[in-house]
Amino acid sequence: MTALAAMAPAGFPMSRIPVANVAAVPQRSPLRYPGGKTWLIPHIREWLRHTRPDLLIEPFAGGAIVSLTAVMENMAGTAVIIEMDRDVAAFWRAVLESGTALCEWIGRFDPTPESLRKIERSLPESVVEHGFRTLVLNRTRRGGVLAHGASFSKTGENGKGLRSRWYPETLVNRLAKIQAYSDRLCFFEGDGMKMLPILLRGWGRDAAVFVDPPYTAAGGKKAGSRLYAHSAIDHAALFEILAEAGSNFLMTYDAAPEIVDLVRKHGFAAVALSMKNGHHNRIAELVITPEAMFE
Ligand SMILES: C[S@@+](CC[C@H](N)C(=O)[O-])C[C@H]1O[C@@H](n2cnc3c(N)ncnc32)[C@H](O)[C@@H]1O
């Protein structure tokens, strides 16, 4: 048994699709997201090629990488993005409602320790200002962590300090591309756990759901509560919602015993992937679908 196969938790096979080389996948989200799912994009492409949903629902959006990719690569008609965090929600609203103004704010900004402290302490007066604040803090804080108390990146990547993650031109280009698809991207601020069953009642099998929930349970990454302001959801209830709706879905989770039990209980299929976490340790991640597709 190889070291990788030995990691496959409790009888789940390893996925036949490799983890993407992140550099080879188009970076579409302006947000850096702890636990971002760029590496999962080859799985997402294969899943959506089979599913071709009219509607893709992403109830725990964060950087919304999957919705952006699905719409821009014409693999879904419309994507509904849901996020509960007020700061992240303001960012998506600013992008989709006031994109031009947001780009102007980006073009004018010079990240210095003083300007960052000022933004951090500011009480935004408009959605654009609030969304801009989120973007600045997300790009310049260590690891993209937005949760309260996170520190700024001191040396940054390549020793470029605060500017190492602040690329105004790249950010404006990404925003312009998103705005070009804004008629097919629909954002809601709220609780994905409450909105998902309502949306699925209307859309049923015409919808597909991408689920990347915050996960903090024992055996999981544990860092979730530090990374996200909202990190407590009822995982058993989430599995129930998906099982009852009978819709197509793709979920990713740490391979924690609680999650393995839920996959078994509902008769879902899962494959394992071996990921390196921020500390270069290998951890097993599960990709869960209603029926087997990555074995
Ligand atoms: C694991 S992250 C998603 C990362 C995303 N897939 C990406 O690649 O960028 C989970 C996100 O769900 C949000 N969240 C947590 N609880 C939520 C809830 N009940 N409803 C909606 N969003 C929630 C968190 O604020 C966080 O942004």
The ligand as a Gaussian input file, in Angstrom:
#p B3LYP/6-31G(d) Opt

LIG

0 1
 C      -14.668000      27.363000       3.441000
 S      -15.173000      28.999000       3.114000
 C      -15.554000      28.956000       1.393000
 C      -14.327000      29.117000       0.509000
 C      -14.671000      29.138000      -0.960000
 N      -15.132000      27.832000      -1.418000
 C      -13.484000      29.565000      -1.808000
 O      -12.928000      28.741000      -2.556000
 O      -13.116000      30.719000      -1.745000
 C      -16.723000      29.066000       3.917000
 C      -17.446000      30.409000       3.806000
 O      -18.777000      30.238000       4.304000
 C      -19.157000      31.385000       5.037000
 N      -20.245000      30.966000       5.947000
 C      -20.150000      30.351000       7.145000
 N      -21.378000      30.033000       7.623000
 C      -22.265000      30.445000       6.687000
 C      -23.686000      30.369000       6.570000
 N      -24.444000      29.796000       7.524000
 N      -24.265000      30.884000       5.463000
 C      -23.529000      31.454000       4.473000
 N      -22.178000      31.546000       4.518000
 C      -21.557000      31.042000       5.607000
 C      -17.884000      31.827000       5.716000
 O      -17.969000      33.204000       6.065000
 C      -16.851000      31.553000       4.618000
 O      -16.726000      32.682000       3.793000

